Amino acid sequence: MSDCGWLSDRMPTVALGRAQWTEEEARHLSDCPSCRGEWELVQLSSHLGQGVAAELDPGSTTRAVFQRLERARQEDRLRRQSWTFAALAMAAAMAAVVWTGRPITRPVAPLAGPVVAASLLIPLPELDNLDPAELNTVLQTIDEPLLGGQTDSPGSGALDDDDLEGVLNIWEG
């Protein structure tokens, strides 16, 4: 290593007072303008911050650090408490939803009116498009008794085209 490199490495130690220059190093430092400029810079920078350190009060700094830590601890505690409260409120809301379930429905009394046979399972697609009033008319027509008894009804061979058309008109409404 050159003398300049060796002196550059030793300058911070000498500036802090932990070492001394040897005669050979002092001679090189006085002869080399580059090393001399570097040594002046190291000496100036070693004195930087001495005024700040003298004015620094360790007691007040310690108190400020402890106050900030306590404030952070309180904020964390409040944050945890708020999350705990939010979680409990959410659990209570969920419990209320689960426990209430569906409302109890009571059967409604049937309305007074014509009784419709529940066992009427004849598929009649032509009745799908009728209004409720038209359906009621058809039901009343079907429920009306026939004129005469079964013995009075003519046989199927006795019906002509006009009779069949009349029956279909009755059924179709």
C-alpha positions as CSV (number, residue, x, y, z in Angstrom):
1,M,0.0,0.0,0.0
2,S,1.3,3.5,-0.8
3,D,2.0,6.0,1.9
4,C,-1.0,8.1,0.9
5,G,-3.3,5.1,1.3
6,W,-1.8,4.2,4.6
7,L,-2.2,7.8,6.0
8,S,-5.8,8.0,4.7
9,D,-6.7,4.8,6.7
10,R,-5.0,6.2,9.9
11,M,-6.3,9.7,9.8
12,P,-9.7,9.1,11.6
13,T,-7.9,7.2,14.4
14,V,-5.3,10.0,14.9
15,A,-8.1,12.7,14.7
16,L,-10.0,11.0,17.5
17,G,-6.8,10.9,19.7
18,R,-6.5,7.1,19.8
19,A,-3.1,7.1,18.0
20,Q,-0.1,9.4,17.1
21,W,1.7,10.1,13.9
22,T,5.1,8.5,13.5
23,E,8.1,10.6,12.3
24,E,7.9,9.1,8.8
25,E,4.1,9.7,8.6
26,A,4.5,13.3,9.8
27,R,7.2,13.9,7.3
28,H,5.0,12.5,4.4
29,L,2.0,14.6,5.6
30,S,4.1,17.8,5.5
31,D,5.5,17.0,2.0
32,C,2.3,15.7,0.3
33,P,-0.3,18.4,-0.5
34,S,-3.0,15.9,-1.3
35,C,-2.6,14.1,2.1
36,R,-2.4,17.5,3.9
37,G,-5.7,18.6,2.4
38,E,-7.3,15.4,3.4
39,W,-5.9,15.7,6.9
40,E,-7.4,19.2,7.3
41,L,-10.8,17.9,6.1
42,V,-10.7,15.0,8.6
43,Q,-9.7,17.4,11.5
44,L,-12.6,19.8,10.6
45,S,-15.1,17.0,10.3
46,S,-14.0,15.4,13.6
47,H,-15.1,18.6,15.4
48,L,-18.6,18.7,13.8
49,G,-21.4,18.0,16.2
50,Q,-19.4,18.8,19.4
51,G,-21.7,21.7,20.1
52,V,-24.8,19.7,19.7
53,A,-23.5,17.0,22.0
54,A,-22.7,19.6,24.7
55,E,-26.3,21.1,24.5
56,L,-28.0,17.7,24.4
57,D,-29.8,16.9,27.7
58,P,-29.9,13.1,28.2
59,G,-32.6,13.3,30.9
60,S,-35.1,15.2,28.7
61,T,-34.3,12.9,25.7
62,T,-35.0,9.8,27.9
63,R,-38.2,11.3,29.2
64,A,-39.4,12.1,25.6
65,V,-38.6,8.6,24.4
66,F,-40.5,7.0,27.4
67,Q,-43.5,9.3,26.8
68,R,-43.6,8.4,23.2
69,L,-43.4,4.7,24.0
70,E,-46.2,5.0,26.6
71,R,-48.4,6.9,24.1
72,A,-47.8,4.2,21.4
73,R,-48.7,1.5,24.0
74,Q,-52.0,3.4,24.9
75,E,-52.8,3.7,21.2
76,D,-52.3,0.0,20.7
77,R,-54.5,-0.8,23.7
78,L,-57.2,1.5,22.4
79,R,-57.0,-0.1,18.9
80,R,-57.3,-3.6,20.4
81,Q,-60.2,-2.6,22.5
82,S,-62.0,-1.0,19.6
83,W,-61.5,-4.2,17.5
84,T,-62.7,-6.3,20.4
85,F,-65.8,-4.2,20.7
86,A,-66.4,-4.4,17.0
87,A,-66.0,-8.2,17.0
88,L,-68.4,-8.5,20.0
89,A,-71.0,-6.3,18.2
90,M,-70.7,-8.3,15.1
91,A,-71.2,-11.6,17.1
92,A,-74.2,-10.1,18.8
93,A,-75.7,-9.1,15.5
94,M,-75.1,-12.6,14.0
95,A,-76.6,-14.2,17.1
96,A,-79.7,-12.0,16.8
97,V,-80.1,-13.0,13.1
98,V,-79.7,-16.7,13.8
99,W,-81.9,-16.8,16.9
100,T,-84.8,-14.8,15.5
101,G,-85.1,-17.1,12.5
102,R,-88.2,-16.8,10.4
103,P,-91.4,-15.2,11.7
104,I,-94.1,-17.6,12.8
105,T,-96.8,-17.6,10.1
106,R,-100.3,-18.6,11.1
107,P,-102.7,-20.0,8.5
108,V,-105.2,-17.6,7.2
109,A,-108.9,-18.6,7.4
110,P,-110.4,-19.4,4.0
111,L,-112.5,-16.7,2.4
112,A,-116.3,-17.3,2.2
113,G,-117.2,-18.1,-1.4
114,P,-117.8,-20.9,-3.8
115,V,-116.0,-24.1,-2.8
116,V,-113.7,-25.4,-5.4
117,A,-113.0,-29.1,-5.5
118,A,-109.4,-29.7,-4.5
119,S,-109.4,-33.0,-6.2
120,L,-110.3,-31.6,-9.6
121,L,-107.2,-32.7,-11.5
122,I,-108.4,-32.5,-15.0
123,P,-105.8,-30.8,-17.2
124,L,-107.6,-28.2,-19.3
125,P,-105.0,-26.0,-21.1
126,E,-107.7,-23.8,-22.5
127,L,-108.5,-22.6,-19.0
128,D,-105.0,-21.2,-18.4
129,N,-105.6,-17.8,-20.0
130,L,-109.0,-17.1,-18.3
131,D,-109.5,-14.4,-15.7
132,P,-110.5,-15.4,-12.2
133,A,-114.1,-14.3,-12.8
134,E,-114.3,-16.4,-16.0
135,L,-112.9,-19.4,-14.1
136,N,-115.5,-18.9,-11.4
137,T,-118.2,-18.9,-14.0
138,V,-116.9,-22.1,-15.5
139,L,-116.7,-23.8,-12.1
140,Q,-120.3,-22.8,-11.3
141,T,-121.5,-24.2,-14.6
142,I,-119.7,-27.5,-14.0
143,D,-121.2,-27.7,-10.5
144,E,-124.7,-27.1,-11.5
145,P,-126.9,-30.3,-11.6
146,L,-128.0,-31.7,-14.9
147,L,-131.7,-31.5,-15.8
148,G,-133.1,-34.9,-15.2
149,G,-131.4,-37.9,-13.7
150,Q,-129.1,-40.4,-15.3
151,T,-131.9,-42.5,-16.5
152,D,-133.3,-39.6,-18.4
153,S,-130.1,-38.8,-20.4
154,P,-130.1,-40.0,-24.0
155,G,-127.5,-42.4,-25.1
156,S,-124.4,-41.3,-26.9
157,G,-125.7,-42.4,-30.2
158,A,-128.7,-40.1,-29.9
159,L,-126.6,-36.9,-29.9
160,D,-126.4,-35.1,-33.2
161,D,-123.8,-32.4,-34.2
162,D,-125.8,-29.5,-32.7
163,D,-126.1,-31.3,-29.3
164,L,-122.3,-31.9,-29.2
165,E,-121.6,-28.3,-30.2
166,G,-123.8,-27.1,-27.3
167,V,-122.0,-29.3,-24.8
168,L,-118.6,-28.0,-26.0
169,N,-119.9,-24.4,-25.8
170,I,-120.9,-25.0,-22.2
171,W,-117.5,-26.5,-21.3
172,E,-115.6,-23.8,-23.1
173,G,-117.6,-21.0,-21.4
